[in-house]
Each structure stands twice: as structure tokens, then as C-alpha cells.
Amino acid sequence: MRVTRLFAAALGVLTMAVLALAAPPPAFAQPKDRLTIGMGLEPPHLDPTAGAAAAIDEVTYANLFEGLVRIDQDGKVQPQLARSWTVSPDGLTYTFELLTGVAFHDGSPFTAADVKFSWDRARGADSVNAQKRYFAAIDRIETPDPARVVVVLTRRDGYFLFNMGSGDAVIVSAKTAEANKATPIGTGPFRFERWGKGDRVVLVRNDAHRNVARTPLKQVTFRFIGDPSAQVASLLAGDVDLWPNIGAAESLGRLRADGRFTVQAGQTEGETVLAINNRKKPFDDVRVRRAISHVIDRKAIIDGAMQGFGTPIGSHFSPANAAYVDLTGTYPHDVARAKALLAEAGFPNGIEATLKLPPPAYARRGGEIVASQLAQAGIRVKIEPVEWAQWLSAVFRGRDFDLSIVSHTEPMDIDVYARDDYYFGYSSDRFKAVMAAIDAAADEGVRARLFGDAQRILAEDAVNAFLFQLPKLGVWNRNLTGVWVNSPIQANDVTGVAWK
């Protein structure tokens, strides 16, 4: 516009009119078929069936890979590669009728054999699937013809269909499965184009997909920007169109006041916890863990690290679930009580510990506040910032930590506390019995009651210090439609996103 005005001043009104007619329309008036999404964490790889990092699904779920069923933005199970299914009266046999004419990105046809391969691989002895437990109830998988799959369970599993809609249960091809970490090949509406490590992943539309007419975008770029201030700058500069989970909560007021953006505070399935290594002394003593829980002031953490966004929790369960029990009063903020518990456990002079913090802002900022609070009770904490790959290697897999802060974003993942080998190191026969009863229960009322029991056990045992439910702080160009406000599952599903 400034150049046009300079020409107008020099050449006159006629020239200005000619230039106006000849100039292209403003960029925002042109049809858009490209989108750039910001993410705070880069995935360690791109195979959702072989890793626990949420960032993997946030790139690939519904975009690159598909399952027999999928979870929509309301948290409901919807058909995907299965056009329909039936369940036997005893709840033990699921028969899936598959779509026909579907192909993987390399042109290989999708058939029932791919389903059997994918799910047998996920539940096999050598499985590296992060949610192998999802497949534990499967007795056998039958493929009577290329368009039908019959799954027989050993026991009822009320969450079987929902779990099969997760990224861990997507369908992969035997021909390409081993290469999916670096060059993923699925059946989704987008296919992998390139990965610039440390910078971006680029997907392009799969024009052979059955829903191509309902996929407006031709290219989607996932940009990885960890620094919260740089995330905001990328929006203001127009370098990023959409931040589904922005780290700079303190900037939301400013962004909301800027007419260029839509700002939404939605819900996630992310229980944010101060994780405690129950294997290590002195944290194997419940009195020490209870002392930690008593000294934690959730409101101060939410206000200081999240600008007030976030719902306090007292156990590992989402407040959005109908079976949620509010246990935030189990350990009221009480420094004197925390000191007394430490003394009772044999630590009148307090203890020393390390606090390993992964990159997300909620962890780094929250960690500073948590360390200050723990110091009030004589728990002297050394903060160790770690990158995400280090956290996965040292904390999650290596169990080499005292304390850490992380948000567990898998839906309905309270059952991880029934795993003896999980990184918390918690083991409770009482808790395992409740989880087994939940698996066997068909009545939703009974399941809800049992989930309440499970939440109370975790709170009583102070397995972790439960902090808050992670909010979904989304900011995007106001001309975008179809963006998910909530995250019932780990996903940045762009299959329905379009420019107005």
C-alpha cells in the first residue's frame, strides 16, 4: 500500500487507478490452502505405535494415520477404516466391517490382514507400543475375508472401542512399519513430505484419499518453537497461523484484544503431577510423600505458572469425567503438618532432592514455584532442566529421578498406576484389584463407583502430588474454522480445518 501511494503522488490519479486495477488482491482475500501450526515440543519420531510422547500423535493422529475407529473432538468413537461394527451379547466378540478401496500412501491396498498385523504387533512379546495394555484383553484376531475382522476378547473391556481409537492402535502396513519413525506411511488424508529436524514437519494432501473433497488444505507445516515468547512472536508476525497449545499464558489477554486472533481456553485430558519416584528412599515412605502433598499450594502454582488457567486436582483423574471425585482437600496446604510428617519419618532437618523439568512452560515455570514451596518444609530441591528426549530416556524409561513435573495427556490413564514397572515405581495390590474390577464391570454406575475408589487410593497413598488439569490454550488466525477447542485425545486434527 505504501508503494502504491508513492506512485500515486508521483504519477497522478490516473496512474494510481491503473495500478489499482493491475495489482493482485490482498493476500488475505486469496483462497488459502496452506496452514502452519506451532508446537512447543518436537516429536522424537513419527510412529504413534512405538512411543509415549504426545507430540507424535499431535502431528500424525487422523492426519497421517487412521484406525478402525477414531475419537472426535467431543470424545466420541466414530467409524474410520471400519464402516461399522457389532458386539456380541456377552461383550467378548467385536466384528468390524472394513472400508474397501482404501490404500496406504505407497499405493498398497488396505485389508483385514493389515489390521491383524498391526494389533498382533502391538500386543506381541516384542511390542514397543506405549499402550500395550490396550490390547491385553485380545485372545485372537480372525480375518474371515479381506473386508472383515473378528476380534475375540478373553474378558469384557468397556473401553476397548475407545482405546482402539487411539494413536497407539492405528493401522500400519507390514511392508513399511519398521520405517515409520522417520518416513511414516499411513492411510490418512495427508502424507509425509519432509522433516527438517529441530524445525518442522511438512505434510501434503493425499489426493487419493476417499475424503479428499472434504480436506481443504493442500499443505500443513508443523513448526517446533519451544520458547513461549517466540511462540507469541510467531503469531504476531504471521509465521504461524495456529497454536493449539500455546505456552505463554500471560499473553492471552493481549492476543485476545488483537482482532486478528481467536483465543480459546479449552480442556485436555492432561493430569499435571509432581511425579515422585516411589522406588527411591526417602520417597518410598508414604509420610514423606504426604509431606510433599501438604506443602504444595495448587492455587499459587496455577496462578504463577498458568496465569490462573487450570483446574486443581487431588488424584489422577479428569474433572471433566462423570466419575471424577474432588479430592483436593485431602492434603490442605499446611507447612507445619509437612514438617511434622518429615520429622516422624526420621527427617527433622528436611531432605534434599533433584527436580527434573522437561521443556513445557507449565513444567519449567511451575517447577520454580514448587521448589520454593518445598523449601518451606525443609525439602531442598536442585532443579535440573532437561530436554524432552532426555526426560523420556532418563525419567520415563530409566527411572533416574527423584521428582519431576509432567502432564499425562492420555485419556483415562489412571490404570498406569497398576503397572509395577511404570516410572512412578508404585505398587499396590489394593489398587490393582480395583482396576481389575473396573475391567470386569459392565454397568457404568458400578464402574463410576470403582473409579472413585481408585482415585481415593492414589490420594491416600500420595503416589504423586497432584497439581492441576492442563488447560488447552489455543490461539489462531480468526479466519480459520474447524479448529478443536478441547483435546479429548492427543491430536492436532487438521482434516477439517479451513480458511474462511
C-alpha positions as CSV (number, residue, x, y, z in Angstrom):
1,M,0.0,0.0,0.0
2,R,2.8,2.4,0.8
3,V,4.4,1.8,-2.6
4,T,1.1,2.4,-4.3
5,R,0.7,5.8,-2.5
6,L,4.2,6.8,-3.6
7,F,3.5,6.1,-7.2
8,A,0.2,7.9,-6.9
9,A,1.9,11.0,-5.6
10,A,4.4,11.0,-8.4
11,L,2.3,9.9,-11.4
12,G,-1.1,11.2,-10.6
13,V,-4.6,9.9,-10.1
14,L,-4.8,8.1,-13.5
15,T,-1.7,6.1,-12.8
16,M,-3.0,5.2,-9.4
17,A,-6.2,3.8,-10.9
18,V,-4.3,1.8,-13.4
19,L,-2.0,0.3,-10.7
20,A,-5.0,-0.5,-8.6
21,L,-6.6,-2.4,-11.4
22,A,-3.4,-4.2,-12.3
23,A,-2.3,-5.1,-8.7
24,P,-3.3,-8.5,-7.3
25,P,-5.8,-8.6,-4.5
26,P,-4.5,-8.6,-0.9
27,A,-3.1,-11.9,0.2
28,F,-5.8,-12.4,2.8
29,A,-8.5,-12.3,0.1
30,Q,-7.0,-15.1,-1.8
31,P,-8.1,-18.7,-1.2
32,K,-5.7,-20.3,1.2
33,D,-4.7,-24.0,1.1
34,R,-1.7,-23.9,3.4
35,L,-1.5,-23.9,7.2
36,T,1.3,-23.5,9.7
37,I,0.8,-25.0,13.2
38,G,3.0,-24.2,16.1
39,M,4.1,-26.9,18.6
40,G,6.2,-26.4,21.7
41,L,7.8,-29.9,21.5
42,E,9.2,-31.7,18.6
43,P,8.3,-35.4,18.4
44,P,11.2,-37.9,18.9
45,H,9.9,-39.8,15.9
46,L,6.7,-40.1,13.9
47,D,5.4,-43.6,14.7
48,P,2.5,-43.4,17.1
49,T,2.5,-47.1,17.7
50,A,6.1,-47.0,19.1
51,G,6.3,-44.1,21.6
52,A,4.8,-42.4,24.6
53,A,5.4,-38.8,23.6
54,A,2.2,-36.8,23.0
55,A,3.9,-34.8,20.2
56,I,4.0,-37.9,18.0
57,D,0.2,-38.1,17.9
58,E,-0.1,-34.3,17.7
59,V,1.5,-34.5,14.3
60,T,0.2,-37.8,13.0
61,Y,-3.2,-38.6,14.6
62,A,-6.0,-38.6,11.9
63,N,-3.7,-36.6,9.6
64,L,-1.2,-39.3,8.5
65,F,-2.5,-42.5,10.2
66,E,-6.0,-43.9,10.7
67,G,-7.5,-46.6,12.9
68,L,-10.6,-48.7,12.5
69,V,-12.3,-46.1,14.7
70,R,-11.3,-42.6,15.7
71,I,-12.1,-40.2,18.6
72,D,-13.8,-37.0,17.5
73,Q,-13.5,-33.6,19.2
74,D,-16.3,-34.4,21.5
75,G,-14.6,-37.5,22.8
76,K,-16.9,-39.9,21.0
77,V,-16.0,-43.0,19.0
78,Q,-16.6,-42.7,15.3
79,P,-16.1,-45.0,12.3
80,Q,-12.9,-44.6,10.3
81,L,-11.3,-47.5,8.4
82,A,-14.2,-49.7,9.8
83,R,-17.5,-48.6,8.3
84,S,-19.4,-50.4,11.0
85,W,-19.1,-53.0,13.8
86,T,-21.2,-55.3,16.0
87,V,-20.5,-56.6,19.5
88,S,-21.7,-60.0,20.7
89,P,-24.2,-60.1,23.6
90,D,-21.5,-61.3,26.0
91,G,-19.3,-58.4,25.1
92,L,-16.4,-60.7,24.0
93,T,-16.5,-60.6,20.2
94,Y,-16.2,-57.5,18.0
95,T,-16.8,-57.8,14.3
96,F,-15.6,-55.0,12.1
97,E,-16.8,-54.4,8.6
98,L,-14.0,-52.6,6.7
99,L,-14.0,-49.9,4.0
100,T,-12.9,-51.2,0.6
101,G,-10.8,-49.5,-2.0
102,V,-8.5,-47.8,0.6
103,A,-4.8,-47.7,0.0
104,F,-1.7,-46.7,2.0
105,H,0.3,-43.8,0.8
106,D,2.7,-46.1,-1.1
107,G,-0.3,-47.5,-3.0
108,S,-0.5,-50.8,-1.1
109,P,-4.1,-51.9,-0.6
110,F,-5.6,-51.8,3.0
111,T,-7.1,-55.1,4.0
112,A,-8.0,-57.1,7.1
113,A,-4.5,-58.5,7.1
114,D,-3.1,-55.1,7.9
115,V,-5.4,-54.9,11.0
116,K,-4.3,-58.3,12.2
117,F,-0.7,-57.4,11.6
118,S,-1.0,-54.0,13.4
119,W,-2.8,-55.3,16.5
120,D,-0.8,-58.5,16.8
121,R,2.4,-56.4,16.6
122,A,1.1,-54.1,19.3
123,R,0.3,-56.9,21.7
124,G,3.2,-59.2,20.8
125,A,6.1,-60.2,23.1
126,D,8.5,-57.8,21.4
127,S,6.0,-54.9,21.3
128,V,7.3,-51.4,21.9
129,N,3.8,-49.9,21.9
130,A,3.5,-47.4,24.8
131,Q,-0.1,-48.6,25.4
132,K,0.3,-52.4,25.0
133,R,-2.2,-52.7,27.8
134,Y,-4.9,-51.6,25.4
135,F,-4.6,-54.9,23.6
136,A,-4.2,-57.1,26.7
137,A,-7.8,-58.4,26.6
138,I,-7.4,-59.7,23.0
139,D,-7.4,-63.5,22.7
140,R,-7.3,-63.8,18.9
141,I,-7.9,-61.8,15.8
142,E,-9.5,-63.5,12.8
143,T,-9.8,-62.3,9.2
144,P,-12.5,-64.4,7.5
145,D,-12.2,-62.2,4.4
146,P,-10.3,-59.1,3.3
147,A,-13.1,-56.7,4.5
148,R,-13.9,-58.2,7.8
149,V,-12.0,-58.5,11.1
150,V,-13.3,-60.5,14.1
151,V,-11.6,-59.7,17.5
152,V,-12.3,-62.2,20.3
153,L,-11.5,-61.0,23.9
154,T,-10.7,-63.0,27.0
155,R,-12.8,-60.7,29.1
156,R,-15.1,-57.7,28.8
157,D,-13.4,-54.4,28.2
158,G,-15.6,-51.4,28.4
159,Y,-13.0,-49.2,26.9
160,F,-11.9,-51.5,24.1
161,L,-13.5,-49.4,21.3
162,F,-12.3,-46.1,22.7
163,N,-8.8,-47.4,23.1
164,M,-8.8,-48.7,19.5
165,G,-9.4,-45.1,18.5
166,S,-6.1,-44.0,20.0
167,G,-2.9,-43.3,18.1
168,D,-1.4,-46.4,19.6
169,A,-4.0,-48.6,17.6
170,V,-3.7,-47.0,14.2
171,I,-3.3,-49.4,11.2
172,V,0.2,-49.7,9.6
173,S,1.5,-51.8,6.8
174,A,3.8,-54.8,7.3
175,K,5.9,-53.5,4.4
176,T,6.6,-50.1,5.9
177,A,6.0,-50.4,9.6
178,E,9.7,-50.5,10.6
179,A,10.4,-47.3,8.7
180,N,7.5,-45.3,10.2
181,K,9.6,-43.5,12.7
182,A,11.4,-41.5,10.0
183,T,9.2,-41.9,6.9
184,P,5.7,-42.6,8.1
185,I,3.2,-44.2,5.7
186,G,-0.4,-44.5,6.7
187,T,-3.8,-44.3,5.0
188,G,-4.7,-40.7,6.2
189,P,-5.8,-37.6,4.2
190,F,-2.2,-36.2,4.4
191,R,1.0,-37.9,3.6
192,F,4.5,-37.2,4.8
193,E,6.7,-34.9,2.7
194,R,9.7,-34.0,4.8
195,W,11.1,-33.4,8.3
196,G,13.6,-30.7,9.0
197,K,14.9,-31.8,12.4
198,G,14.7,-29.1,15.0
199,D,12.5,-27.0,12.8
200,R,9.4,-28.5,11.1
201,V,7.5,-31.4,9.7
202,V,5.7,-30.9,6.4
203,L,2.6,-32.9,5.3
204,V,0.9,-32.6,1.9
205,R,-2.6,-33.6,1.0
206,N,-3.2,-37.2,-0.1
207,D,-5.2,-36.6,-3.3
208,A,-6.0,-40.3,-3.5
209,H,-7.8,-40.3,-0.1
210,R,-11.5,-41.1,-0.1
211,N,-12.3,-37.8,1.7
212,V,-10.1,-35.5,-0.4
213,A,-13.1,-33.4,-1.3
214,R,-13.6,-32.6,2.4
215,T,-9.9,-31.8,3.0
216,P,-9.5,-28.2,2.1
217,L,-5.8,-27.8,3.0
218,K,-3.1,-28.9,0.5
219,Q,-0.1,-28.5,2.8
220,V,0.3,-28.4,6.6
221,T,3.6,-27.4,8.3
222,F,4.2,-28.2,12.0
223,R,6.7,-25.7,13.4
224,F,8.6,-26.5,16.6
225,I,9.2,-23.5,18.8
226,G,9.9,-24.1,22.5
227,D,10.3,-20.6,23.9
228,P,6.9,-19.1,24.9
229,S,7.9,-15.5,23.9
230,A,9.0,-16.8,20.5
231,Q,5.6,-18.6,20.2
232,V,3.8,-15.3,20.6
233,A,6.1,-13.5,18.2
234,S,5.5,-16.2,15.5
235,L,1.8,-15.4,15.7
236,L,2.2,-11.7,15.6
237,A,4.5,-11.9,12.6
238,G,2.1,-14.2,10.8
239,D,4.7,-17.0,10.6
240,V,2.4,-19.4,12.5
241,D,-1.4,-19.5,11.9
242,L,-2.4,-21.7,14.8
243,W,-1.1,-22.5,18.2
244,P,-3.3,-25.3,19.6
245,N,-1.4,-25.3,22.9
246,I,0.5,-22.0,23.4
247,G,2.9,-21.9,26.3
248,A,2.7,-18.1,27.0
249,A,-0.5,-18.0,29.2
250,E,0.4,-14.5,30.3
251,S,0.0,-13.2,26.7
252,L,-3.6,-14.4,26.2
253,G,-5.1,-11.1,27.3
254,R,-3.0,-9.2,24.7
255,L,-3.8,-11.7,22.0
256,R,-7.5,-11.7,22.8
257,A,-7.5,-8.0,22.4
258,D,-5.9,-8.2,19.0
259,G,-8.7,-8.5,16.4
260,R,-6.6,-10.8,14.2
261,F,-6.9,-13.8,16.5
262,T,-9.3,-16.2,18.1
263,V,-8.4,-17.2,21.7
264,Q,-9.9,-20.2,23.4
265,A,-9.3,-21.9,26.8
266,G,-10.4,-25.5,26.4
267,Q,-10.0,-28.7,28.3
268,T,-7.4,-31.5,27.9
269,E,-7.0,-35.0,29.4
270,G,-3.7,-33.8,30.9
271,E,-3.3,-34.6,34.6
272,T,-0.3,-32.4,35.6
273,V,1.6,-34.0,38.5
274,L,4.7,-33.6,40.6
275,A,5.9,-37.1,39.9
276,I,7.6,-38.8,42.8
277,N,9.9,-41.8,42.5
278,N,8.3,-44.2,44.9
279,R,11.2,-46.7,44.5
280,K,13.8,-44.4,46.0
281,K,14.4,-43.5,49.6
282,P,13.1,-41.5,51.3
283,F,10.2,-41.3,48.8
284,D,9.3,-44.9,49.5
285,D,7.9,-43.7,52.8
286,V,4.3,-42.5,52.4
287,R,4.9,-39.9,55.2
288,V,7.4,-38.2,53.1
289,R,5.1,-38.2,50.1
290,R,2.3,-36.9,52.2
291,A,4.6,-34.1,53.5
292,I,5.2,-33.1,49.9
293,S,1.5,-33.0,49.2
294,H,0.8,-30.9,52.2
295,V,3.4,-28.3,51.3
296,I,2.1,-27.9,47.7
297,D,-0.2,-24.8,47.2
298,R,-2.0,-25.6,43.9
299,K,-3.6,-22.2,43.5
300,A,-0.2,-20.5,43.7
301,I,1.2,-22.8,41.1
302,I,-1.8,-22.3,38.8
303,D,-1.7,-18.5,39.2
304,G,2.0,-18.2,38.9
305,A,2.7,-20.7,36.1
306,M,-0.6,-20.7,34.2
307,Q,-2.0,-17.2,34.8
308,G,-4.9,-18.8,36.6
309,F,-5.8,-21.3,33.8
310,G,-6.1,-24.8,35.1
311,T,-8.3,-26.8,37.4
312,P,-6.9,-28.1,40.7
313,I,-6.9,-31.9,41.1
314,G,-6.4,-34.2,44.0
315,S,-5.9,-37.5,42.2
316,H,-5.1,-38.8,38.7
317,F,-8.5,-38.2,37.0
318,S,-10.0,-35.6,34.8
319,P,-12.6,-33.2,36.3
320,A,-14.5,-33.4,33.0
321,N,-15.3,-37.1,33.6
322,A,-18.6,-38.0,35.3
323,A,-16.7,-40.4,37.7
324,Y,-14.4,-37.6,39.0
325,V,-14.2,-37.2,42.8
326,D,-12.9,-33.9,44.1
327,L,-10.0,-34.9,46.5
328,T,-8.2,-31.6,46.5
329,G,-9.0,-31.3,50.2
330,T,-7.1,-34.5,51.2
331,Y,-3.9,-32.6,51.7
332,P,-4.6,-28.9,52.5
333,H,-1.7,-26.6,52.2
334,D,-0.1,-26.9,55.7
335,V,3.7,-26.4,56.1
336,A,3.6,-27.2,59.8
337,R,2.0,-30.6,59.1
338,A,4.5,-31.3,56.3
339,K,7.4,-30.6,58.7
340,A,5.8,-32.9,61.3
341,L,5.5,-35.7,58.8
342,L,9.1,-35.4,57.8
343,A,10.2,-35.5,61.4
344,E,8.0,-38.5,62.0
345,A,9.7,-40.2,59.0
346,G,13.1,-39.5,60.5
347,F,14.0,-36.3,58.7
348,P,13.6,-33.5,61.2
349,N,16.2,-31.4,59.3
350,G,14.4,-32.0,55.9
351,I,15.7,-33.8,52.8
352,E,17.5,-33.0,49.6
353,A,16.2,-33.9,46.1
354,T,16.5,-33.2,42.4
355,L,13.6,-31.9,40.3
356,K,14.0,-32.8,36.6
357,L,11.9,-30.5,34.5
358,P,11.1,-31.1,30.8
359,P,10.7,-28.1,28.4
360,P,7.0,-27.2,28.5
361,A,6.3,-23.9,30.2
362,Y,3.9,-25.5,32.8
363,A,6.8,-27.6,34.0
364,R,9.7,-25.1,33.9
365,R,7.6,-22.3,35.4
366,G,5.7,-24.5,37.7
367,G,9.0,-26.1,38.9
368,E,10.4,-22.9,40.2
369,I,7.2,-22.3,42.3
370,V,7.2,-25.9,43.5
371,A,10.8,-25.7,44.5
372,S,10.1,-22.6,46.5
373,Q,7.2,-24.2,48.3
374,L,9.1,-27.4,49.1
375,A,11.9,-25.3,50.7
376,Q,9.4,-24.0,53.3
377,A,9.2,-27.5,54.8
378,G,13.0,-28.2,54.5
379,I,12.8,-30.1,51.2
380,R,15.8,-28.6,49.4
381,V,15.4,-29.1,45.7
382,K,18.0,-28.8,43.0
383,I,16.4,-28.0,39.6
384,E,17.7,-29.8,36.6
385,P,16.2,-28.7,33.2
386,V,16.2,-31.5,30.7
387,E,15.2,-31.7,27.0
388,W,12.3,-33.9,26.1
389,A,14.4,-36.7,24.7
390,Q,16.4,-36.7,27.9
391,W,13.3,-36.8,30.0
392,L,12.0,-39.8,28.1
393,S,15.3,-41.6,28.4
394,A,16.3,-40.8,32.0
395,V,13.0,-40.3,33.8
396,F,10.3,-42.2,31.9
397,R,12.4,-45.2,30.8
398,G,15.5,-45.0,33.1
399,R,13.6,-44.2,36.3
400,D,16.6,-42.0,37.2
401,F,14.9,-39.2,39.1
402,D,13.6,-38.0,42.5
403,L,10.9,-35.6,41.4
404,S,9.6,-34.3,38.1
405,I,6.7,-32.3,36.7
406,V,4.8,-33.6,33.7
407,S,1.3,-33.6,32.3
408,H,-0.1,-37.1,31.4
409,T,-2.3,-36.4,28.4
410,E,-3.5,-40.0,27.6
411,P,-7.3,-40.2,28.2
412,M,-8.5,-42.4,31.1
413,D,-4.9,-43.3,32.0
414,I,-5.4,-43.9,35.8
415,D,-4.6,-47.6,35.2
416,V,-0.9,-46.8,34.7
417,Y,-0.7,-46.9,38.5
418,A,-1.4,-50.6,38.2
419,R,1.8,-51.2,36.4
420,D,4.7,-52.3,38.6
421,D,7.3,-51.2,36.0
422,Y,5.8,-47.7,35.4
423,Y,8.2,-44.8,36.2
424,F,6.5,-43.8,39.4
425,G,7.5,-47.2,40.9
426,Y,4.2,-47.5,42.7
427,S,2.8,-51.0,43.6
428,S,-0.5,-51.6,45.4
429,D,-2.4,-54.9,45.4
430,R,-5.5,-52.9,46.6
431,F,-5.3,-50.6,43.6
432,K,-4.8,-53.4,41.2
433,A,-7.8,-55.2,42.5
434,V,-10.0,-52.1,41.9
435,M,-8.7,-51.7,38.4
436,A,-9.4,-55.4,37.7
437,A,-12.9,-55.0,38.9
438,I,-13.4,-52.0,36.6
439,D,-12.3,-54.0,33.6
440,A,-14.8,-56.7,34.5
441,A,-17.7,-54.4,35.3
442,A,-20.3,-53.9,32.5
443,D,-22.5,-51.4,34.5
444,E,-21.5,-47.8,34.1
445,G,-22.7,-47.0,37.6
446,V,-20.5,-49.7,39.1
447,R,-17.6,-48.5,37.1
448,A,-18.0,-45.0,38.2
449,R,-18.1,-46.1,41.9
450,L,-14.9,-48.1,41.4
451,F,-13.2,-45.3,39.6
452,G,-13.9,-43.2,42.7
453,D,-12.3,-45.9,44.9
454,A,-9.3,-45.9,42.6
455,Q,-8.9,-42.1,42.9
456,R,-9.1,-42.3,46.7
457,I,-6.4,-44.9,46.9
458,L,-4.0,-42.8,44.9
459,A,-4.7,-39.8,47.0
460,E,-4.4,-41.7,50.3
461,D,-1.0,-43.2,49.2
462,A,0.1,-39.8,47.9
463,V,1.7,-41.5,45.0
464,N,2.4,-38.2,43.4
465,A,1.5,-34.6,44.3
466,F,-1.5,-34.0,42.0
467,L,-1.4,-30.4,40.8
468,F,-3.9,-29.4,38.0
469,Q,-5.7,-30.4,34.9
470,L,-3.8,-28.9,32.0
471,P,-5.9,-26.4,30.0
472,K,-5.8,-26.2,26.2
473,L,-4.8,-22.6,25.5
474,G,-5.4,-22.2,21.8
475,V,-4.8,-19.1,19.7
476,W,-5.3,-19.0,15.9
477,N,-6.0,-16.7,13.0
478,R,-9.6,-15.6,13.2
479,N,-10.1,-16.6,9.6
480,L,-9.6,-20.3,10.4
481,T,-12.5,-22.7,11.0
482,G,-12.7,-26.3,12.2
483,V,-10.0,-25.9,15.0
484,W,-10.5,-28.2,18.0
485,V,-11.2,-26.2,21.2
486,N,-10.8,-29.2,23.5
487,S,-8.4,-32.2,23.4
488,P,-10.2,-35.4,24.4
489,I,-7.2,-37.2,22.9
490,Q,-3.7,-36.3,21.9
491,A,-4.3,-34.7,18.5
492,N,-3.9,-31.7,16.2
493,D,-6.5,-32.9,13.8
494,V,-6.4,-30.6,10.8
495,T,-8.5,-32.7,8.5
496,G,-11.5,-30.3,8.9
497,V,-9.6,-27.0,9.2
498,A,-10.2,-24.5,6.5
499,W,-9.7,-20.8,5.8
500,K,-12.8,-18.7,5.5
